[in-house]
Amino acid sequence: MQKIDPRYLLIKVTEVLDSLKIPYLVTGGMAIFVWGRPRFTADIDIVIELKYEDIDNLEKGLRALGEAGYIEARDMKSALFSGGEFNFIDSNTGVKVDFFVSKNSEFERGKMFRRKPKKILGKTVYFISPEDLILSKLHWYTIGESTRQLEDIESVLKISGDKLDMAYIKKWAKKLRVLDIFNSIVKKK
């Protein structure tokens, strides 16, 4: 059985976003791969700044990656208006891309501003900063209390710890009401 490497799809999808000038950042398991200890991830999570006028071209661009791929303009419009998510499933690999529409908040705008370029298979791809990844994982932990979120945070702290802007993390952790959780993770380290 052939092993599927989602990085190839990541490159194709980000090339579509770049060609349409849609700001994005990669988050989730792929970002953990960059900032923490690599782990298996079955999908790709991307935060995008989507405008209504971009929907048709984005749908066409993603469909061009594989005609049998799954993408629905209706879902894209719904995500835009609700601040939610929509999916693209690549017909060639079965890999799913979850697109999260960026909310218009100070924190969300800051994440896009602070995104970091990294080389993946020789191509530049923009990733969430490690600090914002930790903050996002803290937020997701408060919603679902998944230990995977805590493991990911510990991994980023261990691998990228010396390079992290701890003052930034603590400032935003306090604003996002997750400072106690963050402090308890740091104490265990």
C-alpha positions in Angstrom: 0.0 0.0 0.0 1.4 3.4 -1.0 1.9 5.9 1.8 0.2 9.2 1.1 2.2 12.3 1.9 -0.2 15.2 2.6 2.6 17.8 2.0 2.1 17.4 -1.8 -1.5 18.4 -1.5 -0.6 21.2 0.9 1.7 22.6 -1.8 -1.0 22.4 -4.5 -3.7 24.0 -2.3 -1.4 26.9 -1.1 -0.4 27.6 -4.7 -4.1 28.0 -5.5 -4.5 30.4 -2.5 -1.4 32.3 -3.5 -2.6 32.7 -7.1 -5.9 34.1 -5.9 -4.1 36.3 -3.3 -6.1 34.8 -0.5 -4.1 35.2 2.8 -3.8 31.9 4.7 -1.9 30.1 7.4 -1.5 26.4 8.0 -2.4 25.3 11.5 -3.3 22.0 13.2 -1.2 18.8 12.8 0.8 20.2 9.9 1.9 23.1 12.1 2.8 20.7 14.9 5.0 19.0 12.3 6.9 22.3 11.8 7.0 23.7 15.3 6.9 20.6 17.5 7.4 16.8 17.4 6.2 15.4 14.1 3.1 13.3 14.4 0.7 11.6 12.0 -2.1 13.9 10.7 -4.8 12.7 8.4 -5.9 16.1 7.2 -4.7 19.7 6.6 -6.1 22.7 8.5 -5.8 26.1 6.9 -7.2 29.4 8.2 -8.0 31.8 5.3 -9.2 35.4 4.9 -12.1 34.7 2.6 -14.1 37.4 0.7 -17.4 36.7 -1.0 -15.9 37.6 -4.4 -13.2 35.0 -4.0 -15.6 32.0 -3.6 -16.2 31.1 -7.2 -12.5 31.3 -8.2 -11.4 29.3 -5.1 -14.0 26.6 -5.8 -12.7 26.4 -9.5 -9.1 26.4 -8.4 -9.6 23.5 -5.9 -11.8 21.6 -8.4 -8.9 21.9 -10.9 -6.8 19.8 -8.5 -9.0 16.9 -9.1 -12.4 17.0 -10.9 -13.9 14.3 -8.6 -12.7 16.2 -5.5 -15.4 17.4 -3.1 -16.0 21.1 -2.6 -19.3 23.0 -2.4 -19.7 26.7 -3.0 -22.8 26.6 -0.8 -20.6 25.4 2.2 -18.0 28.1 1.4 -20.7 30.8 1.6 -22.1 29.4 4.8 -18.7 29.3 6.4 -18.0 32.9 5.3 -21.2 34.2 6.9 -21.0 32.1 10.0 -17.3 32.3 10.6 -17.1 28.6 10.3 -15.4 26.0 8.2 -15.7 24.2 4.9 -13.9 21.2 3.4 -12.1 20.1 0.3 -11.5 16.4 -0.2 -8.8 15.5 -2.8 -10.1 12.8 -5.2 -6.5 11.5 -5.8 -5.5 10.9 -2.2 -8.7 11.2 -0.1 -6.9 13.7 2.1 -9.2 16.3 3.5 -8.4 20.0 3.8 -10.4 21.9 6.5 -10.6 25.6 5.7 -11.4 27.8 8.7 -12.6 31.3 7.7 -10.7 33.8 9.8 -12.9 35.9 12.2 -12.5 39.6 12.3 -11.0 39.9 15.7 -7.8 41.4 17.0 -6.3 38.0 17.8 -7.3 36.5 14.4 -5.9 39.5 12.5 -2.7 39.2 14.5 -2.3 35.5 13.7 -2.3 36.3 10.0 0.2 39.1 10.5 2.5 36.9 12.6 2.4 33.9 10.2 5.8 32.4 9.3 7.1 31.3 5.9 8.6 27.8 5.9 10.0 25.7 3.0 8.0 22.5 2.3 9.3 20.4 -0.5 11.1 23.5 -1.8 8.0 25.7 -1.8 7.2 28.6 0.6 4.2 27.9 2.7 2.8 30.2 5.5 2.3 28.6 8.9 0.8 29.9 12.1 3.5 31.2 14.5 4.4 28.7 17.2 3.1 31.2 19.8 -0.2 31.5 18.1 -0.4 27.7 17.6 0.0 27.3 21.4 -2.7 29.9 22.0 -5.0 28.2 19.5 -4.5 24.8 21.0 -5.3 26.2 24.5 -8.5 27.6 23.1 -9.4 24.3 21.4 -8.7 22.5 24.7 -11.2 24.7 26.5 -13.8 23.7 24.0 -13.2 20.0 23.9 -10.7 19.2 26.6 -8.8 16.8 24.3 -5.5 15.7 25.7 -4.1 15.8 22.1 -4.2 19.6 22.4 -2.2 19.5 25.6 0.3 17.0 24.1 0.7 19.3 21.1 1.4 22.3 23.3 3.9 20.4 25.3 5.6 19.3 22.1 5.9 22.9 20.8 7.2 24.0 24.1 9.8 21.3 24.1 11.0 21.7 20.5 10.6 25.5 19.9 10.7 26.6 23.6 13.9 28.6 23.4 12.7 30.6 20.5 9.2 31.4 21.8 8.0 34.8 22.8 6.7 33.9 26.2 5.6 37.4 27.1 3.3 37.4 24.0 1.9 34.0 24.9 1.2 35.1 28.4 -0.4 38.4 27.4 -2.8 36.7 25.0 -3.4 33.7 27.2 -4.6 36.1 29.8 -6.8 38.0 27.3 -8.2 34.6 26.0 -8.7 33.4 29.6 -6.4 30.4 29.2 -3.5 31.6 31.3 -4.1 29.2 34.2 -4.0 26.2 31.8 -0.9 27.5 30.1 0.9 28.0 33.5 0.0 24.5 34.6 1.5 23.1 31.4 4.7 25.1 31.8 5.0 24.0 35.5 5.0 20.3 34.4 7.7 20.9 31.8 
